[in-house]
Amino acid sequence: FAISNLGMFGIDNFDAIINPPHGAILAVGAGVKKPVVGADGELAVATVMSTTLSVDHRVIDGALGANLLNAIKNNLENPIGMLA
């Protein structure tokens, strides 16, 4: 598994290529301020970060990759949960 972070160079979204011997790579983009609809239905500005996971389906099932992305999303959006 590898992580490619081009966000530190201001790249907000990209697809990373898996390099052997890795079975997957996570592409992490920069945080960008974007308009979002808040929980109360009001328009707000939030910092949004893009992550893209590329997996070699010979090694990792795509559903497991989706589970990993969901876990990463949940931990980033609710970091206090990592302390429990």
Buried (B, 14 or more C-beta within 10 A) or exposed (E): EBEBEBBEEEBBBEEBEBEEEBBBBBBBBBEBEEEEEEEEEEEEEEEBBBBBBBBEEEEBEEEEBEEBBEEBEEEEEEEEEEEE
